[in-house]
């Protein structure tokens, strides 16, 4: 889903094409660290924020911030 969202944002000129490509390549559940997500949830009480943090981590620099 995040890969598709990034592609749409690229088409609309919201994010750079390179960022959309980087996100689409790694936006897969099997690459995410569930323990990091669980720890983030325990810390924040929010379900989405830790997932965004983890996606940002696996996308890496310079595109993880998009």
C-alpha positions in Angstrom: 0.0 0.0 0.0 2.8 2.5 0.8 4.5 1.7 -2.5 1.3 2.6 -4.4 0.8 5.7 -2.3 4.4 6.8 -3.1 3.7 6.2 -6.8 0.6 8.4 -6.7 2.4 11.1 -4.8 5.2 11.0 -7.4 2.6 11.4 -10.2 1.1 14.4 -8.4 4.5 16.0 -7.9 4.4 15.7 -4.2 7.5 13.6 -3.7 10.5 13.0 -6.0 10.4 10.0 -8.4 13.6 8.6 -6.9 11.9 8.6 -3.4 8.8 6.9 -4.8 11.0 4.2 -6.4 13.0 3.6 -3.3 9.8 3.3 -1.1 8.1 0.9 -3.6 11.2 -1.4 -3.6 11.2 -1.9 0.2 7.7 -1.3 1.4 7.2 -5.0 2.3 6.2 -6.4 5.6 8.8 -9.1 5.5 11.6 -6.4 5.6 10.2 -4.7 8.6 11.4 -5.4 12.1 8.3 -6.3 14.1 10.1 -5.9 17.4 10.9 -2.3 16.6 7.3 -1.6 15.6 6.0 -3.2 18.9 8.5 -1.2 20.9 7.4 2.0 19.2 3.8 1.2 19.9 4.5 0.5 23.5 6.3 3.9 23.7 3.8 6.0 21.8 0.5 4.1 22.1 0.0 4.9 18.4 -0.3 2.3 15.8 0.7 4.3 12.7 3.7 6.3 13.9 6.0 3.2 14.7 5.1 1.8 11.3 6.2 5.1 9.6 9.4 5.1 11.6 10.2 1.5 10.5 9.4 2.2 6.9 11.6 5.3 7.0 14.4 3.1 8.5 14.3 0.5 5.8 14.0 3.0 3.0 17.1 4.7 4.3 18.7 8.0 3.3 18.2 10.1 1.4 14.6 9.0 0.7 13.4 7.7 4.0 12.1 11.0 5.0 9.5 11.1 2.3 
